[in-house]
Amino acid sequence: MIKYSILPILLVFLVTPQAMSQGYPVSAIPDSLRQNARYVIRDFTTVVELKSSSSGTEKVRKVITVLDKSGEKDACLILHYDKYSSIDIRQITIYDGNGKKTKSVKQSEIDDFPAYRSFELYSEARLKYYQPGNPEFPYTIIYEYETSESNLISLGEWMPADKYNMSVQHASYTLRYPSGIKVNVKEIGTAIKSHTSEDNEITDKWMLENIKAIDDEPFDPGISELSTSVYIMPSVLSFNRYDGSSDTWEEYGKWAFSLWEGRDELPPEQNEKLTSLLKDVNDTIEKIKLLYKYLQENTRYVSVTLGIGGYQPFEAKSVYTNGYGDCKALSNYMYSMLKFAGIKSFPALVSAGSYKTPVFRDFPNFSQFNHAIVCVP
């Protein structure tokens, strides 16, 4: 539904020359971090530098040791970008279990292709992808890359242990931003390590070490409910000409609704069809059922993601004319038909999926939502 514009985290990984020369041998991993783990994050240091509330850069250095084949898919590099962002992959290096360098990956070996999903007709989103495919286990891979974002509306979350059956040996997150910018922060299971303010720049830093793997079991909650994390949002929201605030849910809701406002007009021929459909129906529940059935029979789920279209729904008359839309477009269409029928409803952003992100009552956060539905009180 919603295309997240989350700043790719700038990871600057600081290691000693001795550690680099040894290439992170597997023997240096404590036994406690190998238990229940498919792979181990050896070092994961993040530095995010904001230029404004809606733009910034990020550098990443991430060291992953894959213990067996079950962890191989988690060692892949998958980086999404679009016309508002860019990615510069500086280095990908592979070491064997003893810490001996075995390969330096060439730029030509990194795939770069459109990030179309099965339900998308067209999208500007792209991704860079690399899959190690190493023949022997265990092995270690180091990724270094830098990203930039020019239409930022969320910094997302810092959650080094973001999957089951993985452990973290060391991770840090540093956020630098001009003192004139306000950011909102929510910490889960951790606290800020250091805070400095000098030369009109603020620097905040968080650190974690020796996070043990959590074994995945049936009916587990989302890993985000069990892991240490830090959520960060810019106080000022700005995307194209749409400006707002994330300081309170009320302010955030007004900004989100501004993307939908004025897009609920139906064409005359649609209104005639709805009048005929509902003419002999007096019960509100029956009207809702008929309108939803009409929606199901006359539209398809298809997404077109261009610019702000990743956040803003198609106009209702566009869905009527073309017969398709994504979740927010179809929700807006249903909302528009209910409005014509005199039935009060609300578009609603939700978090959906097997491992959905919790929605915090005290912290408006764009990245907590990935789907849109319609609520009829």
Disulfide bonds with the S-S distance in Angstrom:
none
